[in-house]
Amino acid sequence: MKIVFYSTRCPQCRILENMMTRAKIEYEECNDIDVMNSKGIMSVPCLEVDGNIMDFKSAFQWVKGIEA
């Protein structure tokens, strides 16, 4: 499973990052705004899991499901 974490290091980004760390989820982090724009990402944080891009709310729920 390939996971990319799109972040600008904002407070919500840090919340999601901390959750993934606690759940021991391995991911790559991307802070490149140009890459985010090319993928149509308009707000962060976002997670891309095997090509599926999730906004913060969806990513939060996904990680929460992994933690359980």
C-alpha positions as a Markdown table, in Angstrom:
| # | Residue | x | y | z |
|---|---|---|---|---|
| 1 | Met | 0.0 | 0.0 | 0.0 |
| 2 | Lys | 1.4 | 3.4 | -1.0 |
| 3 | Ile | 0.5 | 6.3 | 1.2 |
| 4 | Val | 1.4 | 10.0 | 0.4 |
| 5 | Phe | 0.6 | 12.7 | 3.0 |
| 6 | Tyr | 0.2 | 16.1 | 1.4 |
| 7 | Ser | 0.9 | 18.8 | 4.0 |
| 8 | Thr | 1.9 | 22.4 | 4.6 |
| 9 | Arg | 2.6 | 21.7 | 8.3 |
| 10 | Cys | -0.5 | 23.5 | 9.3 |
| 11 | Pro | -2.3 | 22.6 | 12.6 |
| 12 | Gln | -4.6 | 20.1 | 10.9 |
| 13 | Cys | -1.7 | 18.6 | 9.1 |
| 14 | Arg | 0.0 | 18.0 | 12.4 |
| 15 | Ile | -3.1 | 16.3 | 13.9 |
| 16 | Leu | -3.2 | 13.9 | 11.0 |
| 17 | Glu | 0.5 | 13.3 | 11.1 |
| 18 | Asn | 0.4 | 12.5 | 14.9 |
| 19 | Met | -2.5 | 10.1 | 14.3 |
| 20 | Met | -0.6 | 8.2 | 11.6 |
| 21 | Thr | 2.5 | 8.1 | 13.8 |
| 22 | Arg | 0.5 | 6.6 | 16.7 |
| 23 | Ala | -1.1 | 4.0 | 14.3 |
| 24 | Lys | 2.4 | 3.2 | 12.9 |
| 25 | Ile | 1.3 | 4.0 | 9.3 |
| 26 | Glu | 4.3 | 4.4 | 7.0 |
| 27 | Tyr | 3.9 | 7.2 | 4.5 |
| 28 | Glu | 5.8 | 9.6 | 2.2 |
| 29 | Glu | 5.3 | 13.3 | 2.8 |
| 30 | Cys | 4.9 | 15.8 | 0.0 |
| 31 | Asn | 5.1 | 19.6 | 0.8 |
| 32 | Asp | 5.3 | 20.6 | -2.9 |
| 33 | Ile | 2.5 | 23.0 | -3.7 |
| 34 | Asp | 3.0 | 22.5 | -7.5 |
| 35 | Val | 2.5 | 18.7 | -7.1 |
| 36 | Met | -0.6 | 19.3 | -5.0 |
| 37 | Asn | -2.1 | 21.7 | -7.6 |
| 38 | Ser | -1.4 | 19.2 | -10.4 |
| 39 | Lys | -3.4 | 16.6 | -8.5 |
| 40 | Gly | -6.3 | 19.0 | -7.9 |
| 41 | Ile | -5.7 | 19.3 | -4.2 |
| 42 | Met | -7.1 | 22.6 | -3.0 |
| 43 | Ser | -6.7 | 22.2 | 0.8 |
| 44 | Val | -4.5 | 20.2 | 3.1 |
| 45 | Pro | -4.0 | 17.9 | 4.7 |
| 46 | Cys | -4.8 | 15.1 | 2.2 |
| 47 | Leu | -3.9 | 11.5 | 2.0 |
| 48 | Glu | -3.4 | 9.6 | -1.2 |
| 49 | Val | -3.8 | 5.9 | -0.6 |
| 50 | Asp | -3.1 | 3.7 | -3.6 |
| 51 | Gly | -4.2 | 6.6 | -5.9 |
| 52 | Asn | -7.3 | 7.5 | -3.9 |
| 53 | Ile | -7.1 | 11.1 | -2.6 |
| 54 | Met | -8.9 | 11.8 | 0.7 |
| 55 | Asp | -9.6 | 15.2 | 2.2 |
| 56 | Phe | -8.9 | 15.8 | 5.9 |
| 57 | Lys | -12.3 | 14.5 | 7.2 |
| 58 | Ser | -12.1 | 11.3 | 5.1 |
| 59 | Ala | -8.4 | 10.8 | 6.0 |
| 60 | Phe | -9.1 | 11.3 | 9.7 |
| 61 | Gln | -11.8 | 8.6 | 9.6 |
| 62 | Trp | -9.6 | 6.2 | 7.6 |
| 63 | Val | -6.7 | 6.6 | 10.0 |
| 64 | Lys | -9.1 | 6.2 | 13.0 |
| 65 | Gly | -10.2 | 2.9 | 11.4 |
| 66 | Ile | -6.6 | 1.7 | 11.2 |
| 67 | Glu | -6.0 | 2.7 | 14.9 |
| 68 | Ala | -9.0 | 0.7 | 16.1 |
